[in-house]
């Protein structure tokens, strides 16, 4: 089945998983299918940015180099194989979870339902605890920052998932700055943004929670629909949220799991 069809059917047919199980039943997520996820093979990747490159980027964009301090020194890391979602978790997928457990975003959704017409958009207004709760229910986990970056950059350490040069049509971002406020886009709206492995929507749309660093500080990767600086849309860019209980209408996530 497709990435969405099985989850959609389970969530919507017959009133959802919770209705199908009956009152008082303990809801369990359907098993993740490998077709929903992409295998990232074991192997090396370049993580972060060299000191010289960070200094150049900071000067070119009018920032102090400390803005990029979380990116350097660059290092080469061997990463075990893992699976990662092709797309960020959508409102459709989170709705299945919400109906099964009663756990819905505290803002933006009304009456436990996502905004009309946005089922194929990434779920937003989720903090890291919300993301971890979904992952636990689904039998999955959040990717580490290293895993996220490898899924985005491949083994050659490219600046963006699609290559070395920024492509304004490859992601959902905010080139007009705050004047336009574009909001989220469907997760499959930017096929040109695919990574070397075929992972989509890693840059822009929603900033994605990762499993590390440990609480209370959380890292978000990939920029979002509100991001107007290309500097912050690079695959190496790290966005430290400060506290992982924060949520915003541009925070989302995707899931990963070990290869067994």
Buried (B, 14 or more C-beta within 10 A) or exposed (E): EEBBEBBBEBBBEEEBBBEBEEEEEEBEBBEBEEEBBBEBEEEEBBBBBBBEBBBEBBEEEEBEBEBBEBBBEBEEBEBEEBBBBBBBBBBBBBBBBBBBBEBBBEEBBEEEEBBEEBBBBBBBBBBBBBBBBBBEBBEBBBBBBBBBBBBBBBBEBBBBBBEEEBBEEBBBBBEEEEEEEBBBBBBBBBEEBBBBBEBBBBBBBBBBBBBBBEEEEBBBBBBBBBBBBBBBBBBBBBBEBEEBEEBBBBBBBBBBBEEE
